[in-house]
Amino acid sequence: MIKTFMAVAAALAMLTLAVAARADIYLEEEQRVSGVIGVPPQVTMIKSWYKGKKLKQSIEGMDQVWIVDYGTQQLMALQPRSGTYWIAPLEGYRAVLQTALQFWGIQRKPDGAVYVPADLFKPTGQKRKIGGWNAYEVKLPVPAGTKGKMSMWISSEAGVTTNDMVTTLRVALMAGEGDELKAFFDRLMTLDGYPVLTTAETDMNGQRLVITKELKKARRLSISDDEFTVPKGFRKIEAPRFGAGAAGAPTGGGGAGGT
């Protein structure tokens, strides 16, 4: 059951598609997890800053701020309470984040090629307003071995474009241009807008688990490079092995973890 929960959580984490491309972007997304198996309901705010090939993300309630710099190929984690930080190469974390794509039904073939399901984004014909934006729904494949449903509500009115979404998701997933995930990004480009609400539902031992992420704020603004540096006075510590540190890795690359 725990594996099922982590599968859905990772899948939803991958749906934290964020924006930026031609301007710096600040995002706020609210994540809700329904109570299940003695765990109370949770509401968390995820804040993200995007500038070029850099991402900074903080998750409410966690003493960890993540900074991804695709240009320098480094992942940095700040721990504000203790005033410490560590730095590690992206490669190990990239593998963990991209593995989470399997929860969308995306798999690697024996030759290393990526298999993208034909029904990855299937329009349902449903439309509604979310956060004041007109949106339409698309269904996604559910994680293998689970019962439930997954969907995204897409809007072209949130002030961010499909191209923005793909550009910054590459940063969050630590994926380069023209790599083996090209088929996945090409499929994303068929959407018209940005996901303003994502929902994953599954059955866990007879209990219904629901995880949602909803866009609350998206602002284009000028973000200083200082936002992606180590604050003065912080002390460097040894980086954990990626298997241990990945539990709180940035979402969307939103990663795996953070949920």
N, C-alpha and C positions, 0 to 999 in steps of 0.2 A: 504493500500500500504506500509506503514511503517513496518507493521508486516511482509509483504512479504520480504522486504529488509532485515530485521533483521534475518528472517529465512534462507535466502540464505547466509547472512554474517556469521551467526553462523555455518551453514553447512560447509562453506569453512574454517572457523576457525578450525573446527574439522579435516580438511584435512591437517593441518600443522603437519604432522607426522615427528618426529625428531629422531635423532640417538644417540647412545652411548654405551652401553653394556660393551665391554671388554676394552674400553679406553675412556678417556674424549673426548668430542666433542664440537667444536665451529661451529655454523651454521649461515649463512646469507641467508635470503629468501626475495625476492622482491614481495610485494603485490601491485597489480594494481586494481583500482576500476574505471570503466567508469563513466563519468558524466551523471547524470540523475536528472530530476525534479529540475533544477536550481542549482544542486550541481556540481561543477567543477570536472574533473578527478583527481584522487589522486594516487600518487606513494609513497609507504612507505617501508622502510627496517626494517625487524624484525631480531634481533640478539639474538641467544640462546646459552647458555652454559650448558652442561650436565656433571655431575660427579656423578656416582653411582645413588643414589635415590634423587639427588638434581637437580633442574632446575633454571636457572636465565634467564630472558628474558627482553629485552628492545625493545620498539617500537618507531621508529623515529617520532618525533613530539609530543610525550606524556611525560609529566613530571612524569613518574611512571616507576620504575624498579621492576619487580616481582621476588620473590624468593620462590620456592616451596621446602620444605624439607619433604619428605615422611617419613623419619626416625623419626623426631620429631613431625610429624603431624601438621606442622605449615605453614602458608602462610604469607609472609612478603612483604610489599610494601614500596619502598623508593621513596621519592619526592626530587630529587636533588636540584631543584631551591630553595626550602624553607628549605632544610636541615632537613627534618622530615621523620619519618617512623612510620608504625603501624604493629602490629602482630595479627593474628587471627587464630583460629583452622581451619584445612582443611575442616571439615565436611560440613559446610554450603556452601562453595564454590564448594566442590566436587559434591554436589547435582545439583548446577547450571551448572557446566561443563558437567556432564554426561547427564543432561536433553537435551543438545544440540545434543546428538546422535539421537534424534527423527527425526532430519532433514535429517538423512541418511535412514529413514524408519525403524529404530530400535525402538521397542516399548516394554514396560513392560506388561506382561499378568497379569490378576487379582491375580494370585498366586505369583507374584513378579518375575517370570522368564523373561528372556530377549528374545524377538523375533527378529531373524536376517533374513532378506529377503534372499531368495535363489539366487536372482539376484543382491546381494550387489555389487559384482565386476564382471562385465560381459565383457569379452574381445571383442573388436570390430574388431580385425584383423589388425588394423592400426598400422604402425610403422613409426618412424621418429627420427631425431637427435634433441636433446634439450640440449643446453649448451655444445655441443660436445659429449654428451652421447647418445648411441642408446637406444631408449625407445619404449615401446608398450603401447597402450591405453586400459583402462577399463572404462566402464560406471557405474554410480551409480544411484540409484533411486533419483528422485527429491523430494524436500519437499512436503508434502501433501498440496493440495490446490493451488499449484503454477504451472505455465507453464514454461518450459525451459529444460535445460539439465545440467548434471554434469559429469565430467570425471577426471581421473587421468592418467598421463603418468608415467610409472614405468620403472626404469633402474637398471640394476645390475652392472653398470659400474661407479657409483658415489662414490665408495669407502665405501659404507655403505650397510649393509645387511638387509634382512627382519627381522631377529631376533633382530637386533639393533633397528629397527623401533618399534617393539612390546614392547621391554624392556623399551624404553624411553617414548613411548606413555602411558604406564602404569603410569609413573611418572607425565606426563603432565595432565592425566585424574584423577590423584590421586586414582588409582585403585590398589587394592592388588592382590596378586597371588591367583588364584583359586576362585575368587569371581564370582558374577553373570554375569560379562561381559566376561567370559571365551569363550563363543561361538563367540563373536565378535572378540576377539583376535585370536582364532583358524582360523577364516575366513581370517584374515589379513595374517596369516602364509602361505596361499595358493598363495600369490603374490610372484613374483620372483624379488626382488629388492626394491628400495626406490622411493617414488613419487617425481619426479623432477619438475613436473608441475601439478597443479590442476586448474580446471576451473569450474565456476558455471555461468550459464546464465539463466536469467528469464525475463519475460515481466512485466513491471510495468506501468500500465495505458497506454499501447501502446508504451512505451519506453523500449529499450533493455538495461538491466543492466548486465554487465559482471565483474566478480571478478576473478582474477587469483593470484596464488602464485607460484613463480618459485625459485627453489634452485639455488643460485649463488655461494655459497662457503660452503665446508664441510671439516673441518680440524680435524684430530686426534692430540691431544696434551695433555700435563699435565697441568691441571687447579688447581690452589691453592685453598685450603679450604677458604682462606680469601675472595675469590670472592663471597662467599655466606653469608657474614657477614655484619653487619651494619657498614658503614664507621665511623671513629672517628668524633665526633662533631655533629652527627645527633641527633635530639631531638625526643623522642617518643611521639606520640599523640594517641588519642582514635581511635580504628578501626571502620570504618563505618559498618552499618548493611550489611550483605552479599548481600541483594537485590540491594542496591545502589552501593556497591563497585564492583559488578560483571561485571559492564559495561565495565571495562577495564581489566578484568581478562586475565591471560595468554592464548595465542592461543594454540590449540591442546589440551588442557585441559582447545598447541596450543591453550585449552579450548575455551569456548564461550567467545565472546567479542574480543576486540583488532582489530576489523574490522569496 
